[in-house]
Amino acid sequence: MTRNGQVLVTGVGAMTPLGADAPSSWAGLLDGRSGVRFLEEEWAVDLPVHVAAGLTVDPASLLPRTEARKLDRGEQVAVLSAREAWRDAGAPQVEPERLAVVLGTGTGGVLTTLGQDDIFERAGIRRLSPFTVPMLMPNGPAAQVSMELGAKGGARTVVSACASGAEALALGQDLIRGGRADVVVAGGVEACLHPFTIAAFAQMKALSTQSVDPEAVSRPFDVRRSGFVMGEGAGMMVLERPEFARARGARAHGTLAGSAVGSSANHITASDAEGQAFAMELALRDAGVAPADIGVVHAHATSTESGDLAEAEAIGRVIGGHASVTATKSMTGHMMGASGTVGAMAALLALRDGTVPATRNLDELDPRVDLDVVRGERRTGRWAAALANSFGFGGHNVTLVLTK
């Protein structure tokens, strides 16, 4: 059964390895630029991985020093992206009790945790920051954004690994559909580039160790892919009840028409085509959209062989081979908790602008991937609906359906 009502997307904000805001990040995707660079920090010398996709601008430099020092890097990025999305939406005049915040993250304030632990071990308890706890707690970004906007309708946090940002959008949609909010600021954030986290993912054999040309390392669906590239960033959307948005004369980028959250219940890290296909089918049903109506698919596609193949199988099974598929992690790296929201934003803007970004570094499509993956040049056209996938360790499967 389809749940009632689409939800309008009236504002977007982002900080990514391609730009410090949503327009520059979107332009970077359309231009096919790469945000993957060599790790030049001294701590990276002995790591098996030497590339990552860091932000183009230090978020602390965009905030007053007194404010920045009280916030974890992830909280800084969340606040800045939420401010941008709020401005883009026209700063809706909404009752505080009807305004909610839902943010997703995979690791929370892990940079604060590791950094303050180093200080504790080296210098003792008296040198710990008094802001350590508010900076390390996973609900910190949602709390900070709720205080920034005066949102009293709830500050919720989703922690479902790399599906967190997409699941936050799904929960935001549910809050509006259920009549509990008129406006929801929803999105995802991640800032965890640190020798410990990079080493931990490397030990799983999840990361690419190639580093001859950083910009060529992330290559979803390509036969020479060798693992994903860690990234950082944030993506935010302002979701609104259509009647509320229209009453205030708001313009919308498009709609979040449907969503589905599933779990494979199969393996802590392995991808599962069956569970992913189930999430896609549920999301289409929820949106009231037929597979044939999907013109664009933003693939989760992290550039691992097992993950790419499982998703390709699931997309082929549910959607078929007619849709234009894009995999933007080829340019941004994998922003984990932020990737689902940024991916949904890319799918939505592709519908709005009639342009799908090409997948970078796709020199030779894996013959086992029977999909129309956009490569070489961005593709123009007219599409009414798009599907965006996000999958996370733990078997989290989230699919969003967006419409023009």
N, C-alpha and C positions, 0 to 999 in steps of 0.2 A: 504494500500500500504506500502511495506517495504521501509524504507529509505536506502540510499546507504551506505554500508561500515561498517565493524566492526572496532573497535578501540583497539589497543594493550595496555595491561597493562604491563609496563616495570619496574615499581618500586612500592614497598609498604613500608609503615611506620606506626607505631602505638605506642601509649602508653595507656595501659589498666590496670585494676585491677589485671591482670595476669602477666604483665611484662612491662619493660621500652622500649621495641622495638617490632617489628613485629615477629621475630623468637621466642622470649620467650613467647609472647602472644599466638602464634599459638601452641607452644609446650604445654602450659598450657591448651588450649582447648582440644588437643588430649589426654592429661593425665587425663582430667576430674577434674582439680583442681578448687577450688572456690576462688574467690577474694572478697567474701562478709565477712565483719568483724564487730565486735562490734564498735560502735562509742565511743571512749574513751575520747573525748573532754568534758570539763566541761559544755559547753553549751548544750550538748545533754541530760543531766540528766533528765530534766523535759519534754522532748519531748515524744510523744506517740510511736515514732519509734526509735529503738536503734541500727539498723544495716545499713550499706551502703557499697558500693564497691568503695573504694578509690584507688588511684594510689599506686603502690608499691614503687615508688621513687618520692620525691618532685622535680618537674621540675625545680624549682629555683636553686636547688643544682647542676644542670647540666649546668647552664649558669653562665657567669661572673656576679658578684654581681651588677655592674653598669648597665648591660643589663636587668637582672631580675627585678630590682626595677622599670623599666619603662614599664613593661609588666604585664597585668592581667594574672592570672593563666591559663586561657584558651588560651591566646596568647602565653604563654611560651610552652604549650603542642603542640600547632599548629606548632610553629617554629621548635621544636625538631623533631616532626614526619615528617614534610616536608623535613627537612635535611636528615633524614634517607631514605625516599622514593627517594629523589634526588640522593643520593649516590648509592642506590640499582639499580637505572636506569642507572648508569654509568655517571651521570652528563652530560646530553645531551648538545652538542654545538648547540644552537638554537638562531636565531635572537631574540632579546628582544621583538620586535613587534609581533613575532609569538609564544610567550610564554604567557600563561594566567594562572590565579589562580581562582579557584572557591571553596569557603569553605561554609559549612553550620553550623549553630548553632541554638539552641533553645532559649537560654536566653542571649546570648552575655556576656558582662562583668558584670554580676550581682554581683559577689563577690566584684568587685571594687565599684559598685554603693552602695551596702549595707555597705561596710566597710568605705568608705569615708563619707557616710552620718552619720555614728556613730561618726566619728572624728569631723565632722562639728557641730553636736549637742553637743558634749562634750567639744570641744576645740576652736571652731570658725573657721572662714574662713581662717585665716592665716596658719592653720595647714593642710589644704587640699593639696594634692599632685598636682603639676603643670601638672602631666601626667594623671590626672583623666579622662579627656574627651577621649583622645586616648585609654585609657585602658577600658573604659566602653562601647564605641560604638560597636555595633554588627559587623560592618565591620572591626574592629580592627585586628582580626586574618588574614583575607585575605590580608589586607594592609601590615601587618608585613611580611607575607610570600612573597608577591610580591616584597617588598624591599629586602628581604633576597636573592632572586633569580634574581633580576633585570628584573622581568616580566612586560613588557609594553603592553601586549596584552589584558589587563583588569584584574581587581581584583574584582571579583563579590562575593556577599554574598547572600546565600539562608537562609531564616528564615521560615521554615515550620515545627516547633516543632520537633517531633521525626523522621520525614521523611527527615530532612534537609540534612544529610550526603549523603543519597541515591540520593536526588534530585540534589545535587551538582555534583555527578558523571554523572547524566543524562544530565545536562547542559554542563558539560565538553565534553561529547560525541557529543552533538549538535554543539559545537564550532569547533570541529575537522571535523565533517562531513560537516559542512557548509563552510569549507575552511577558517575560520577566525583564526585558530591556527594550528601549527604543534604539539605542546606539551602543555598539560594542567596538572597542579597539582591540583587535586580535592580531597575533603574529608570533614570530619565533625569533630567538636570539642565541648566539653561541660565540664565545670568545675563550678558547682553550688551547691556543698555540703555546706549548711549553715543552721542554725536553722530556718531562715525565710522560705526558699524554701522547706525544709523538712516538716515544719509545714503546709505550704500551700498545698502541695500534700497530706499530711495526712488528712487535712480537707475535701478533695475531696473523702476520703475513697479509694484512689488509691493504697496506700502503705500497705505492710504487716506490722502488728504490732507484729508478732511473733519474738521472739528473744532468745529462749532457745538454739538453735544451729544455729549461723549465716549462716553457709555453707549450711544448709538445707532449708533456707527460700525461695529462688527463685526456683520455681518448675513449669515451664510451662507444660501445658497439664495434670498435675497430679490432681487427685480428691481432694487433700488437699491443693491446691494452695490458697493463701489468699491475693494476691496483689503483686505489683512489688517492687523491691529494687532499690533505686537510685544509680547511678554510675557516674563516670567521666572518661574522656579519649579523645583520638583522633585517627582517622584513615585517612591515606593519600594514594592516588594512583597517579602515573605518567601515564597519558594517552598519547598515541602517534598515529599520522597518520601512518598507516602501512608502506607506502613507505618511510617515513622519518626514521622510526626506522630501517628498513632493510638496508637503504643506509649507516647507521652508524654502522651496524653490531650488533645491540642490540638484546639481548635475551628477551623473554617475558614470564611472568607467565601465560598468557592466554589472552582472549579477552573479552571486554565488547561489546557484540553482539547486544544488544537491550535494550530499556528502555521505560517506560511509566510513565507519571505523571497525575494523575486524582484527582478529588475531589468528595466526597460523597454528599456535599451540603445537609446534613441531620441533623447533630447534632454537637455541639461544642466539645464534648468529646466522644460520644458513637461510637463504632465500627460498621461497616456496611459491611456485606458480599457481597452485590451487588456491591458496589463501589470498593471493593478490587478485586473481580473477574474481573471487567471491566479492572482494571489496569493490571492484569496478562494477560488477553487476548490481550490487546493492545501491551504489551511488547513482547509476543511471536510472534505476527504478525510482529512487528517491526524488530525482530531478524531473522525472517524467520525460526523459530524453531517450530516443532510440539510438542504438549503436551506429546506425547509418548517418545520424545527425552530427556525430562527432567529427569535426574537421581537423582539429589540432589535438595532439597529445603531448603534454610535457612529461617526459619519462623521468623516473627517479634516477636510473642509469648512472651509477657511481664510477664506472670503469673497472669493475671486477668481472671476471668471466662468469662466475656462477650467478651473480646478481643480474647482470645484463641479460643472460640467456633466460633466466626464469621470468623476468619481466617481459621480454620479447614474446615468450610463449603465451603469457597471460594476456597481453595486449592483442596478439593475433587471435586468441581464442574468443575474446569478448568483443573487440572492436573490428577485427579484420585488418586488411592491409591497405585500406583506402585513405586513412588519415595521415596528415603531415606530422611526423614525430620529430621532436627536438629534444636535445639533451644538453642543457646549458651548464651542467657541472664541468663540461669540457673547457669552460672559460672561467668559472668562479671557483673551481674546486668544490669540495663537499663542505658546506657550512653547517652540516648536521642539524641542530635544532632550528636553525634559521632557514634551512634549504626548502622546506615545504611551503613556507609562505612566499619566499622569493620565486619559487617555481610556479606557484599559483598566480602571482603577480605577472610573471612572464606570459603565462597562458592567457590571462585576461587582457593584457595589453596587446597581445598578438591578435586577438579578436577585434579589439577596439581600432587598431591601426591597420589591420589587414596585412600584417607582416609577421612571418615566423622566423626566428633566428636560426641560422645554420648551426649544426653541430660541428664544433671545431675538431681538428685532428682526425677526422674520419676519412682516412686515406683508402682503406680497404674494408668494406663492410663484412663482418663475420657472416659467412654463407648460411649459418644457422639462424640468422636474424632475418626473418621474412617480413620486414616492415619497410615503409616508405620514409626512411630517415632523411631529413633535410640536411644537405651537406654542400660544401662549396660556396654557394651564395644563399642569402636569405630568400625566402619564398613569399611572394605576394599573392593575395587572393581574398575571397570573401567567405568567411566561415561564421556560422551562428553559434556553435557550441564547442567547448574544449574540455578535455579531461586532464587532470594533474594528479600524478601518483607520488606518494611518499611512503617509504618503508623503513623500518628501524629494527636494530638488534632487539631480540626479545619476541620477534614475530609480529610486530606492530604493522598493520597495513591500513593506510588511509588513502582514500580517493576523493577528489573534489570534482564537481562538474560546474563549469562556469559558462555563462551565456552572454551574448553581445547585448 
